[in-house]
Amino acid sequence: MDPDETAGLIPTHIATQSDLNAWEQANIAQGESWAFRQLKRDILEEGFVRELHRRMFGDTWKWAGTFRRSNKNIGVDWPQIAVGVRLLLENCRHQIEHKVYPPEELAARFHHALVSIHAFPNGNGRHARLMADVLLVRLGGPRFSWGAPAASLNGEGGLRKRYLDSLRAADRGDFKALLKFLERG
């Protein structure tokens, strides 16, 4: 994160990455609870995408729910974020309406595209996973296991490596590894 983004940390007691992870996880649980109470509303709108991020990280970061304003080593150029999100949401609506993919594949592709946009300064993977889960449940399916029951993809290890490798394959247009990863658990 750039210095302006780091300056947006709200809690003053955070001293280590472990402290930050624990604090964020409690905030994310609140966002998750909120998200699954919203299933009757239109989740494929920019306002929902931003509000979910704010609910997941709003007790941690002042900029939660605000698209990033700097470029990163991944993601679209920051001035293109709003357009990219809007196109993703419109494309997803079209795919649902025309049954282009089965719900699981549609949600996996949605997840990949949202991660690829990398809309926020931090929390993009966690946000995109929850958005995909909400979309999948809205379409009548169960949530993804994300590799294993109660799995954490935030730390280091083999599970995270498989997840990232499957996203890299999807970057090349091959979604088989991501779909296989999502079947586990």
N, C-alpha and C positions, 0 to 999 in steps of 0.2 A: 504494500500500500504506500501511496505517497504521503508526505508529511501532513498535508491538509486532512487526508482521510484518517490517519492515525490520531490526529488532534481531536477527532470526533468521538473518541472513546468516552462514554458517559460515566461508568463506575470508576471511582478513584482508588479503590482497593486492589485493582488488578495489578499483580506484580510479575506473573509468569504466564507462559502460553497455556499451561494447565489450568490456571485460574480463569483465563479468558475462555477456554473451551467449556469449563463447567458452567460459567455464567451464561455463555451463549446457549448451551444445551437447555437450561431452564427456560430461557426466553423462547427458544424454538418450540418447546413443548406447549407453551401458551399459544403460539402461532398455529401449531398443528391442531389444537383443540378448536380454535376459531375457524380454521379452514374447513373442517368437516361439518361445521354447523352452517356452512354457506352453500351447500350442494344444490339448493333450489335456485340460487341466483346464477347469473351469467358469469362463469369463471374465465371465459375466453375474452376478457377485456383488459386493457392496459391498467385500468384502475384496480382490478383485482390482483393482477401480477404485482403491482407496487405495494398494495395494502398488505398482501401476504408477506412480502419481504419486511415491511415495517413491523408487522405483528411478530415476525420471527426474530428480529434483531433490534427492535425499537428501544429496548431497555439497555442495549449495549452500545449502539452507534447512533450519533445524532443524524447521520445521513441515511439511516435505514429507510428503504422505500424510495430512494432517490437514485436515478440512473447515474452511473459514474461519469465524471467529467475529466477523465484522463485516459490515455491509452495504456494498455497492459501488454504483456508478452503473448496473451491469447485474447480472443474476442474481436468483435468488429471495432472499427474506429469509433471513438466515443460519440461523435456527432451523428452516427448512423444507428445508434441503439434504438431510439424510439421508432424509427422506420422498420428496423429489423423485427422488433417485438410485434408491431402492428401487422406486418406481413406474416409472421409466424402464426399469430392468432387467426387471421383471415384464412390462411392455408389450412389450419387445423379444422376450422368450421367447415370448409369445403370438403375436407377428407371425411369428416363425420357424416355430413349430409349425403355424400355420394358413396359412403362405405368403401373407401379406397383401400383401407387396411383393417384387419381385425383390431379390436380395441387395445389389446396388449401391444401390438406393433405400432399402432398409432401413438400410444402414450410413450413408448420407447423412443420413437422418432421425435416426438415433441420434446422430450427430455433432452435428447442430444442437441437439437436445434437451440433450445434455450441456454444450455451450457455453452454452446458455440458462440452465441451472442455475447455472453458474459456481461450482463446488463449492469451489475452492481459492483462496487469496489471490493466487496467480500461476501462470502456466503452463497455464491452462485450455484455450486453443486448441491448443497443442502436445499436451497430454494427450488431448484429445478427438479430434484427428486420428489419433494413434497407436491409441487405443481403436477408432476406426472401422476402421482398417487391420487390426488384429488380428481384429476381428469379421468383416470381409470375407474375410480369408484363412481363418478358421475355417469360414466358409460355402462355401469352395472357390473363391473368386475371387482375382484379383491385387490387390495394394494399389492405392489411388488414387494418381494422379500429383500431386494437389493443385495443378493448374494447369500444370505443366511439369516435365520431368525435372530433378531436383536443385533444385527451386524452394525458395525461402525466403519464407515468408509473415510472417516476424518483422519485417522492416524496412519502410520506406516504399516506395511505388511503385505502379505500375498493377496488378500482380498481386495485391497485398494489397488494393487498393481493390476489384477485381472479386470477390475472395473475401468481403470484408466486405459488399459490396452484395448478393451472393448469399445471405448469412446474413440480412440485413435483409429480403429478399424472402421467405425461408422463415419469418421471424417473422410475416409477414402471411399465411402459409399457402401461398405459391407456391414450390414446390421446383424449378421448371424451371431457373432460373438456377444454383442449386447443382448440380444434376445435370449441366447443361451445363459448368459450371466443372470438375467432376470428370472429365469425358470428355477434357479437353485433355491434351496432353503425350503 
